[in-house]
Amino acid sequence: MPKANKLAVIFIGLLFGYYEIYRWVPLGAWNGEFYWPVKWRQRVVGMWIAVSLLMLWIGVHLFDWWIPYLHGTGSEREGFYRFYSSRTQVLPAIGRHHPPDAGHAVLDFFVLLALVLSSWAAIVSSYDGNRFRRS
């Protein structure tokens, strides 16, 4: 891996780590948070950001793996599938319908589960509990 790539990965990791600590840990005057837990409104906004990012991840994998698997692909995607062909496969390849490898299939299952549960949690946290009660 070129040195520039390594440095980019390291600094993106540092940025992510710093941002998460800055956003969710009470650091007093440094970030304006003095007590646990962080402010409720910030938590809900963060939950919706996470839901959005999980939706993006699912969308990318839908267009990379699942839609082409259902509809088939042309020769323009052969290099992509050749790269993953040596990996474990759990779904059958039928003609030009190339399945995702087992690693991506399991990963997508967990991402989908995280998306469903995170969406549910964000919806519940966004509403006051009284709104769901019947009179």
BABALO-340045 format. One record per atom (N, C-alpha, C): residue in one letter; chain; atom name; x, y, z. Coordinates in Angstrom, 1 decimal, m for minus. Example, Ala and Ser with C-alpha at 12.3 -4.5 7.8 and 13.67 -1.06 7.14 Angstrom:
("A" "A" "N" (13.2 m5.7 7.8));
("A" "A" "CA" (12.3 m4.5 7.8));
("A" "A" "C" (13.2 m3.3 7.8));
("S" "A" "N" (12.8 m2.2 7.1));
("S" "A" "CA" (13.7 m1.1 7.1));
("S" "A" "C" (12.9 0.0 7.9));
This chain:
("M" "A" "N" (0.9 m1.2 0.0));
("M" "A" "CA" (0.0 0.0 0.0));
("M" "A" "C" (0.9 1.2 0.0));
("P" "A" "N" (0.6 2.2 m0.9));
("P" "A" "CA" (1.4 3.4 m0.9));
("P" "A" "C" (1.4 4.2 0.4));
("K" "A" "N" (2.4 4.9 0.7));
("K" "A" "CA" (2.5 5.7 1.9));
("K" "A" "C" (1.3 6.7 2.1));
("A" "A" "N" (1.0 7.3 1.0));
("A" "A" "CA" (m0.2 8.3 1.0));
("A" "A" "C" (m1.4 7.6 1.5));
("N" "A" "N" (m1.7 6.4 1.0));
("N" "A" "CA" (m2.9 5.6 1.4));
("N" "A" "C" (m2.9 5.3 2.9));
("K" "A" "N" (m1.7 4.9 3.4));
("K" "A" "CA" (m1.6 4.5 4.8));
("K" "A" "C" (m1.9 5.8 5.6));
("L" "A" "N" (m1.3 6.9 5.2));
("L" "A" "CA" (m1.5 8.1 6.0));
("L" "A" "C" (m2.9 8.6 6.0));
("A" "A" "N" (m3.6 8.5 4.8));
("A" "A" "CA" (m5.0 8.8 4.7));
("A" "A" "C" (m5.8 8.0 5.6));
("V" "A" "N" (m5.6 6.7 5.6));
("V" "A" "CA" (m6.4 5.8 6.5));
("V" "A" "C" (m6.1 6.1 8.0));
("I" "A" "N" (m4.9 6.3 8.3));
("I" "A" "CA" (m4.6 6.7 9.7));
("I" "A" "C" (m5.3 8.0 10.2));
("F" "A" "N" (m5.2 9.0 9.3));
("F" "A" "CA" (m5.8 10.3 9.7));
("F" "A" "C" (m7.3 10.3 9.7));
("I" "A" "N" (m7.9 9.5 8.8));
("I" "A" "CA" (m9.4 9.4 8.8));
("I" "A" "C" (m9.8 8.6 10.0));
("G" "A" "N" (m9.0 7.6 10.4));
("G" "A" "CA" (m9.3 6.9 11.7));
("G" "A" "C" (m9.2 7.8 12.9));
("L" "A" "N" (m8.2 8.6 12.9));
("L" "A" "CA" (m8.0 9.6 14.0));
("L" "A" "C" (m9.1 10.6 14.0));
("L" "A" "N" (m9.5 11.1 12.9));
("L" "A" "CA" (m10.6 12.0 12.8));
("L" "A" "C" (m11.9 11.4 13.3));
("F" "A" "N" (m12.2 10.2 12.9));
("F" "A" "CA" (m13.4 9.5 13.3));
("F" "A" "C" (m13.4 9.3 14.9));
("G" "A" "N" (m12.2 8.8 15.4));
("G" "A" "CA" (m12.1 8.6 16.8));
("G" "A" "C" (m12.3 9.9 17.6));
("Y" "A" "N" (m11.6 11.0 17.2));
("Y" "A" "CA" (m11.7 12.3 17.8));
("Y" "A" "C" (m13.1 12.8 17.8));
("Y" "A" "N" (m13.8 12.7 16.6));
("Y" "A" "CA" (m15.1 13.2 16.5));
("Y" "A" "C" (m16.1 12.5 17.4));
("E" "A" "N" (m16.0 11.2 17.5));
("E" "A" "CA" (m16.9 10.4 18.4));
("E" "A" "C" (m16.7 10.8 19.8));
("I" "A" "N" (m15.5 10.9 20.3));
("I" "A" "CA" (m15.2 11.3 21.6));
("I" "A" "C" (m15.7 12.7 21.9));
("Y" "A" "N" (m15.4 13.6 20.9));
("Y" "A" "CA" (m15.8 15.0 21.1));
("Y" "A" "C" (m17.3 15.1 21.1));
("R" "A" "N" (m18.0 14.3 20.3));
("R" "A" "CA" (m19.5 14.4 20.2));
("R" "A" "C" (m20.2 13.7 21.4));
("W" "A" "N" (m19.7 12.7 22.0));
("W" "A" "CA" (m20.4 11.9 22.9));
("W" "A" "C" (m19.9 11.8 24.3));
("V" "A" "N" (m18.7 12.3 24.6));
("V" "A" "CA" (m18.1 12.3 25.9));
("V" "A" "C" (m18.1 13.7 26.5));
("P" "A" "N" (m18.7 13.8 27.7));
("P" "A" "CA" (m18.7 15.2 28.4));
("P" "A" "C" (m17.2 15.6 28.7));
("L" "A" "N" (m16.8 16.6 28.0));
("L" "A" "CA" (m15.4 17.1 28.1));
("L" "A" "C" (m15.4 18.6 28.7));
("G" "A" "N" (m16.5 19.0 29.3));
("G" "A" "CA" (m16.6 20.3 29.9));
("G" "A" "C" (m16.6 21.4 28.9));
("A" "A" "N" (m15.7 22.4 29.1));
("A" "A" "CA" (m15.7 23.6 28.2));
("A" "A" "C" (m15.2 23.2 26.8));
("W" "A" "N" (m14.5 22.1 26.7));
("W" "A" "CA" (m13.9 21.7 25.4));
("W" "A" "C" (m15.0 21.5 24.4));
("N" "A" "N" (m16.1 20.8 24.8));
("N" "A" "CA" (m17.2 20.6 23.8));
("N" "A" "C" (m18.6 21.0 24.4));
("G" "A" "N" (m18.6 21.7 25.5));
("G" "A" "CA" (m19.9 22.2 26.1));
("G" "A" "C" (m20.7 21.2 26.7));
("E" "A" "N" (m20.2 20.0 26.9));
("E" "A" "CA" (m20.9 18.9 27.6));
("E" "A" "C" (m20.3 18.7 29.0));
("F" "A" "N" (m21.1 18.8 30.0));
("F" "A" "CA" (m20.6 18.7 31.4));
("F" "A" "C" (m21.0 17.4 32.1));
("Y" "A" "N" (m22.1 16.8 31.6));
("Y" "A" "CA" (m22.7 15.6 32.4));
("Y" "A" "C" (m23.0 14.5 31.4));
("W" "A" "N" (m23.1 13.3 32.0));
("W" "A" "CA" (m23.6 12.1 31.3));
("W" "A" "C" (m25.1 12.1 31.5));
("P" "A" "N" (m25.9 11.7 30.6));
("P" "A" "CA" (m25.6 11.4 29.2));
("P" "A" "C" (m25.6 12.7 28.5));
("V" "A" "N" (m25.1 12.7 27.2));
("V" "A" "CA" (m25.1 13.9 26.4));
("V" "A" "C" (m26.5 14.4 26.2));
("K" "A" "N" (m26.7 15.6 25.7));
("K" "A" "CA" (m28.1 16.1 25.6));
("K" "A" "C" (m28.9 15.2 24.7));
("W" "A" "N" (m30.2 15.1 25.1));
("W" "A" "CA" (m31.1 14.2 24.4));
("W" "A" "C" (m31.2 14.5 22.9));
("R" "A" "N" (m31.4 15.8 22.6));
("R" "A" "CA" (m31.5 16.2 21.2));
("R" "A" "C" (m30.3 15.8 20.3));
("Q" "A" "N" (m29.2 16.0 20.9));
("Q" "A" "CA" (m28.0 15.6 20.1));
("Q" "A" "C" (m28.0 14.1 19.9));
("R" "A" "N" (m28.4 13.3 20.9));
("R" "A" "CA" (m28.4 11.9 20.7));
("R" "A" "C" (m29.4 11.5 19.6));
("V" "A" "N" (m30.6 12.1 19.5));
("V" "A" "CA" (m31.5 11.7 18.5));
("V" "A" "C" (m31.0 12.1 17.1));
("V" "A" "N" (m30.4 13.3 17.0));
("V" "A" "CA" (m29.8 13.7 15.7));
("V" "A" "C" (m28.7 12.7 15.3));
("G" "A" "N" (m27.9 12.3 16.2));
("G" "A" "CA" (m26.9 11.3 16.0));
("G" "A" "C" (m27.5 9.9 15.5));
("M" "A" "N" (m28.6 9.6 16.1));
("M" "A" "CA" (m29.3 8.3 15.7));
("M" "A" "C" (m29.7 8.4 14.3));
("W" "A" "N" (m30.3 9.5 13.9));
("W" "A" "CA" (m30.8 9.7 12.5));
("W" "A" "C" (m29.6 9.8 11.5));
("I" "A" "N" (m28.5 10.3 11.9));
("I" "A" "CA" (m27.3 10.3 11.1));
("I" "A" "C" (m26.9 8.9 10.9));
("A" "A" "N" (m26.9 8.1 11.9));
("A" "A" "CA" (m26.5 6.7 11.8));
("A" "A" "C" (m27.4 5.9 10.9));
("V" "A" "N" (m28.7 6.2 11.0));
("V" "A" "CA" (m29.7 5.5 10.2));
("V" "A" "C" (m29.4 5.9 8.7));
("S" "A" "N" (m29.1 7.2 8.5));
("S" "A" "CA" (m28.9 7.6 7.1));
("S" "A" "C" (m27.6 6.9 6.5));
("L" "A" "N" (m26.6 6.8 7.3));
("L" "A" "CA" (m25.4 6.1 6.9));
("L" "A" "C" (m25.6 4.6 6.6));
("L" "A" "N" (m26.4 4.0 7.5));
("L" "A" "CA" (m26.7 2.6 7.2));
("L" "A" "C" (m27.5 2.4 6.0));
("M" "A" "N" (m28.4 3.4 5.7));
("M" "A" "CA" (m29.2 3.3 4.5));
("M" "A" "C" (m28.3 3.5 3.2));
("L" "A" "N" (m27.3 4.4 3.3));
("L" "A" "CA" (m26.4 4.5 2.3));
("L" "A" "C" (m25.6 3.2 2.0));
("W" "A" "N" (m25.2 2.6 3.1));
("W" "A" "CA" (m24.4 1.3 3.0));
("W" "A" "C" (m25.3 0.3 2.3));
("I" "A" "N" (m26.5 0.1 2.8));
("I" "A" "CA" (m27.4 m0.8 2.2));
("I" "A" "C" (m27.6 m0.5 0.7));
("G" "A" "N" (m27.8 0.8 0.4));
("G" "A" "CA" (m28.0 1.2 m1.0));
("G" "A" "C" (m26.9 0.8 m1.9));
("V" "A" "N" (m25.6 1.0 m1.4));
("V" "A" "CA" (m24.4 0.7 m2.2));
("V" "A" "C" (m24.4 m0.8 m2.5));
("H" "A" "N" (m24.7 m1.6 m1.4));
("H" "A" "CA" (m24.6 m3.1 m1.6));
("H" "A" "C" (m25.8 m3.6 m2.4));
("L" "A" "N" (m26.9 m2.9 m2.4));
("L" "A" "CA" (m28.0 m3.3 m3.2));
("L" "A" "C" (m27.6 m3.2 m4.7));
("F" "A" "N" (m27.0 m2.1 m5.0));
("F" "A" "CA" (m26.6 m1.8 m6.4));
("F" "A" "C" (m25.4 m2.6 m6.8));
("D" "A" "N" (m24.5 m2.9 m5.9));
("D" "A" "CA" (m23.3 m3.7 m6.2));
("D" "A" "C" (m23.6 m5.2 m6.3));
("W" "A" "N" (m24.4 m5.7 m5.4));
("W" "A" "CA" (m24.6 m7.1 m5.3));
("W" "A" "C" (m26.0 m7.6 m5.6));
("W" "A" "N" (m27.0 m7.1 m4.9));
("W" "A" "CA" (m28.3 m7.8 m4.9));
("W" "A" "C" (m29.1 m7.6 m6.1));
("I" "A" "N" (m29.2 m6.3 m6.6));
("I" "A" "CA" (m29.9 m6.1 m7.9));
("I" "A" "C" (m29.2 m6.8 m9.1));
("P" "A" "N" (m27.9 m6.7 m9.2));
("P" "A" "CA" (m27.3 m7.5 m10.3));
("P" "A" "C" (m27.5 m9.0 m10.1));
("Y" "A" "N" (m27.6 m9.5 m8.9));
("Y" "A" "CA" (m27.8 m10.9 m8.7));
("Y" "A" "C" (m29.2 m11.3 m9.2));
("L" "A" "N" (m30.2 m10.5 m8.9));
("L" "A" "CA" (m31.6 m10.8 m9.3));
("L" "A" "C" (m31.8 m10.6 m10.8));
("H" "A" "N" (m31.2 m9.6 m11.4));
("H" "A" "CA" (m31.4 m9.2 m12.8));
("H" "A" "C" (m30.3 m9.8 m13.8));
("G" "A" "N" (m29.2 m10.2 m13.3));
("G" "A" "CA" (m28.1 m10.6 m14.1));
("G" "A" "C" (m27.3 m9.4 m14.6));
("T" "A" "N" (m26.1 m9.6 m15.1));
("T" "A" "CA" (m25.2 m8.5 m15.5));
("T" "A" "C" (m24.6 m8.8 m16.9));
("G" "A" "N" (m24.0 m7.8 m17.5));
("G" "A" "CA" (m23.3 m8.0 m18.7));
("G" "A" "C" (m21.8 m8.2 m18.5));
("S" "A" "N" (m21.0 m8.3 m19.5));
("S" "A" "CA" (m19.6 m8.5 m19.4));
("S" "A" "C" (m18.8 m7.4 m18.7));
("E" "A" "N" (m19.4 m6.2 m18.6));
("E" "A" "CA" (m18.7 m5.1 m18.0));
("E" "A" "C" (m18.4 m5.3 m16.5));
("R" "A" "N" (m19.1 m6.2 m15.9));
("R" "A" "CA" (m18.9 m6.5 m14.5));
("R" "A" "C" (m18.1 m7.7 m14.2));
("E" "A" "N" (m17.5 m8.4 m15.2));
("E" "A" "CA" (m16.8 m9.6 m15.1));
("E" "A" "C" (m15.5 m9.4 m14.2));
("G" "A" "N" (m14.8 m8.3 m14.3));
("G" "A" "CA" (m13.7 m8.0 m13.5));
("G" "A" "C" (m14.0 m8.0 m12.0));
("F" "A" "N" (m15.2 m7.3 m11.7));
("F" "A" "CA" (m15.6 m7.2 m10.3));
("F" "A" "C" (m15.9 m8.6 m9.7));
("Y" "A" "N" (m16.6 m9.4 m10.5));
("Y" "A" "CA" (m17.0 m10.7 m10.0));
("Y" "A" "C" (m15.8 m11.7 m10.0));
("R" "A" "N" (m14.9 m11.5 m10.9));
("R" "A" "CA" (m13.6 m12.3 m10.9));
("R" "A" "C" (m12.8 m12.1 m9.6));
("F" "A" "N" (m12.8 m10.8 m9.2));
("F" "A" "CA" (m12.0 m10.5 m8.0));
("F" "A" "C" (m12.6 m11.3 m6.8));
("Y" "A" "N" (m13.9 m11.5 m6.7));
("Y" "A" "CA" (m14.5 m12.1 m5.6));
("Y" "A" "C" (m14.7 m13.6 m5.8));
("S" "A" "N" (m14.4 m14.1 m6.9));
("S" "A" "CA" (m14.7 m15.5 m7.3));
("S" "A" "C" (m14.0 m16.6 m6.4));
("S" "A" "N" (m12.9 m16.2 m5.9));
("S" "A" "CA" (m12.1 m17.2 m5.1));
("S" "A" "C" (m12.6 m17.3 m3.6));
("R" "A" "N" (m13.5 m16.4 m3.3));
("R" "A" "CA" (m14.1 m16.4 m1.9));
("R" "A" "C" (m15.2 m17.4 m1.8));
("T" "A" "N" (m15.6 m17.7 m0.5));
("T" "A" "CA" (m16.6 m18.6 m0.3));
("T" "A" "C" (m17.9 m18.1 m0.8));
("Q" "A" "N" (m18.7 m19.0 m1.5));
("Q" "A" "CA" (m20.0 m18.7 m2.0));
("Q" "A" "C" (m21.0 m19.5 m1.3));
("V" "A" "N" (m22.1 m18.9 m0.9));
("V" "A" "CA" (m23.2 m19.7 m0.3));
("V" "A" "C" (m24.5 m19.7 m1.2));
("L" "A" "N" (m24.6 m18.7 m2.1));
("L" "A" "CA" (m25.7 m18.6 m3.0));
("L" "A" "C" (m25.2 m19.1 m4.4));
("P" "A" "N" (m26.1 m19.7 m5.2));
("P" "A" "CA" (m25.7 m20.3 m6.5));
("P" "A" "C" (m25.5 m19.2 m7.5));
("A" "A" "N" (m24.6 m19.3 m8.4));
("A" "A" "CA" (m24.4 m18.5 m9.6));
("A" "A" "C" (m25.2 m19.2 m10.7));
("I" "A" "N" (m26.2 m18.4 m11.3));
("I" "A" "CA" (m27.0 m19.0 m12.3));
("I" "A" "C" (m26.8 m18.1 m13.6));
("G" "A" "N" (m26.1 m18.6 m14.6));
("G" "A" "CA" (m25.9 m17.9 m15.8));
("G" "A" "C" (m25.1 m16.6 m15.5));
("R" "A" "N" (m25.7 m15.4 m15.8));
("R" "A" "CA" (m25.0 m14.1 m15.6));
("R" "A" "C" (m25.5 m13.5 m14.3));
("H" "A" "N" (m26.0 m14.3 m13.4));
("H" "A" "CA" (m26.5 m13.9 m12.1));
("H" "A" "C" (m25.4 m14.3 m11.1));
("H" "A" "N" (m24.5 m13.3 m10.8));
("H" "A" "CA" (m23.4 m13.6 m9.8));
("H" "A" "C" (m23.8 m13.2 m8.4));
("P" "A" "N" (m23.8 m14.1 m7.5));
("P" "A" "CA" (m24.1 m13.8 m6.1));
("P" "A" "C" (m23.0 m13.1 m5.4));
("P" "A" "N" (m23.4 m12.4 m4.3));
("P" "A" "CA" (m22.4 m11.9 m3.4));
("P" "A" "C" (m21.7 m13.0 m2.7));
("D" "A" "N" (m20.4 m12.8 m2.4));
("D" "A" "CA" (m19.7 m13.9 m1.7));
("D" "A" "C" (m20.3 m14.0 m0.2));
("A" "A" "N" (m19.9 m15.0 0.4));
("A" "A" "CA" (m20.5 m15.3 1.8));
("A" "A" "C" (m20.2 m14.2 2.7));
("G" "A" "N" (m19.0 m13.6 2.7));
("G" "A" "CA" (m18.7 m12.5 3.6));
("G" "A" "C" (m19.6 m11.3 3.4));
("H" "A" "N" (m19.9 m11.0 2.2));
("H" "A" "CA" (m20.7 m9.8 1.9));
("H" "A" "C" (m22.2 m10.2 2.3));
("A" "A" "N" (m22.6 m11.4 2.0));
("A" "A" "CA" (m24.0 m11.8 2.3));
("A" "A" "C" (m24.2 m11.7 3.8));
("V" "A" "N" (m23.3 m12.2 4.6));
("V" "A" "CA" (m23.4 m12.1 6.1));
("V" "A" "C" (m23.3 m10.7 6.6));
("L" "A" "N" (m22.4 m9.9 6.0));
("L" "A" "CA" (m22.2 m8.5 6.3));
("L" "A" "C" (m23.5 m7.7 6.1));
("D" "A" "N" (m24.1 m8.0 4.9));
("D" "A" "CA" (m25.4 m7.3 4.5));
("D" "A" "C" (m26.5 m7.7 5.5));
("F" "A" "N" (m26.5 m8.9 5.9));
("F" "A" "CA" (m27.6 m9.3 6.9));
("F" "A" "C" (m27.4 m8.5 8.2));
("F" "A" "N" (m26.2 m8.4 8.7));
("F" "A" "CA" (m26.0 m7.6 9.9));
("F" "A" "C" (m26.2 m6.1 9.7));
("V" "A" "N" (m25.9 m5.6 8.6));
("V" "A" "CA" (m26.1 m4.1 8.3));
("V" "A" "C" (m27.6 m3.9 8.2));
("L" "A" "N" (m28.4 m4.8 7.5));
("L" "A" "CA" (m29.8 m4.7 7.4));
("L" "A" "C" (m30.5 m4.7 8.8));
("L" "A" "N" (m30.0 m5.7 9.6));
("L" "A" "CA" (m30.5 m5.8 11.0));
("L" "A" "C" (m30.2 m4.5 11.8));
("A" "A" "N" (m29.0 m4.0 11.7));
("A" "A" "CA" (m28.7 m2.8 12.4));
("A" "A" "C" (m29.5 m1.6 11.9));
("L" "A" "N" (m29.8 m1.6 10.6));
("L" "A" "CA" (m30.6 m0.5 10.0));
("L" "A" "C" (m32.0 m0.6 10.6));
("V" "A" "N" (m32.6 m1.8 10.6));
("V" "A" "CA" (m34.0 m1.9 11.1));
("V" "A" "C" (m34.1 m1.5 12.6));
("L" "A" "N" (m33.1 m2.0 13.4));
("L" "A" "CA" (m33.2 m1.7 14.8));
("L" "A" "C" (m32.8 m0.3 15.1));
("S" "A" "N" (m31.9 0.3 14.4));
("S" "A" "CA" (m31.6 1.7 14.6));
("S" "A" "C" (m32.7 2.6 14.2));
("S" "A" "N" (m33.4 2.2 13.1));
("S" "A" "CA" (m34.5 3.0 12.6));
("S" "A" "C" (m35.6 3.0 13.7));
("W" "A" "N" (m35.9 1.8 14.2));
("W" "A" "CA" (m36.9 1.7 15.3));
("W" "A" "C" (m36.5 2.5 16.5));
("A" "A" "N" (m35.3 2.4 16.9));
("A" "A" "CA" (m34.8 3.2 18.1));
("A" "A" "C" (m34.9 4.7 17.8));
("A" "A" "N" (m34.5 5.1 16.6));
("A" "A" "CA" (m34.6 6.6 16.3));
("A" "A" "C" (m36.0 7.1 16.3));
("I" "A" "N" (m36.9 6.3 15.7));
("I" "A" "CA" (m38.3 6.7 15.7));
("I" "A" "C" (m38.9 6.8 17.1));
("V" "A" "N" (m38.6 5.8 17.9));
("V" "A" "CA" (m39.2 5.8 19.3));
("V" "A" "C" (m38.6 6.9 20.1));
("S" "A" "N" (m37.3 7.2 19.9));
("S" "A" "CA" (m36.6 8.3 20.6));
("S" "A" "C" (m37.1 9.7 20.1));
("S" "A" "N" (m37.5 9.7 18.9));
("S" "A" "CA" (m38.0 11.0 18.3));
("S" "A" "C" (m39.3 11.5 18.8));
("Y" "A" "N" (m40.1 10.6 19.3));
("Y" "A" "CA" (m41.4 10.9 19.8));
("Y" "A" "C" (m41.6 10.8 21.3));
("D" "A" "N" (m42.4 11.6 21.9));
("D" "A" "CA" (m42.7 11.6 23.3));
("D" "A" "C" (m43.5 10.3 23.5));
("G" "A" "N" (m43.3 9.6 24.5));
("G" "A" "CA" (m44.0 8.4 24.8));
("G" "A" "C" (m45.5 8.6 24.9));
("N" "A" "N" (m46.0 9.8 25.3));
("N" "A" "CA" (m47.4 10.0 25.4));
("N" "A" "C" (m48.1 10.0 24.1));
("R" "A" "N" (m47.4 10.3 23.0));
("R" "A" "CA" (m48.1 10.3 21.7));
("R" "A" "C" (m48.6 8.9 21.2));
("F" "A" "N" (m48.0 7.9 21.8));
("F" "A" "CA" (m48.3 6.5 21.4));
("F" "A" "C" (m49.4 5.9 22.2));
("R" "A" "N" (m49.8 6.6 23.3));
("R" "A" "CA" (m50.8 6.1 24.2));
("R" "A" "C" (m52.2 6.4 23.7));
("R" "A" "N" (m53.1 5.5 23.8));
("R" "A" "CA" (m54.5 5.8 23.4));
("R" "A" "C" (m55.3 6.4 24.5));
("S" "A" "N" (m56.2 7.3 24.2));
("S" "A" "CA" (m57.0 7.9 25.2));
("S" "A" "C" (m58.1 7.1 25.7));
